[in-house]
Each structure stands twice: as structure tokens, then as C-alpha cells.
């Protein structure tokens, strides 16, 4: 199997066109498109708070997890039981 690696920018139209080397075989081929992993959120996109009042105001706008305190405690207990000594 022959492999050619071609780097190309994907435009807003999502259409990509490229020429293969002249000595490339003709016929059936598999084309694989690899995108880089999504970047992890940078510190700039993470909420920053200068005091507790700012944090609490932000916290009040966040949706509830939907779990009871007992469910959270059970998950913590199960996680701790899985730790090796």
C-alpha cells in the first residue's frame, strides 16, 4: 500500500481539492482526513474570580448537577474504596 501525506487547510466551504504525484496509481483509493485534537481550554477561557463574592455570583448561575448529597457521597466513597494502599 502506498501512502501520501498532504497537509491542506479546510476552507469555510468544507471543500478540499489536491493533486496527487504523477506516479500515483490509478483506481480505487481510501482517503482519510485527520484533524488535530481539539485544544484544551486555556486559562483565559476559564472563569477567574478576584474575590469570593464574584465566585458565588458565578456559581449561582450554573445549572445544578441533579444529584443529591447522598449520591455524591456514595460516588466519593466508591472512588476511595477503589484506591490501592
Order of alpha helices (4+ residues) and beta strands (2+ residues): alpha-alpha
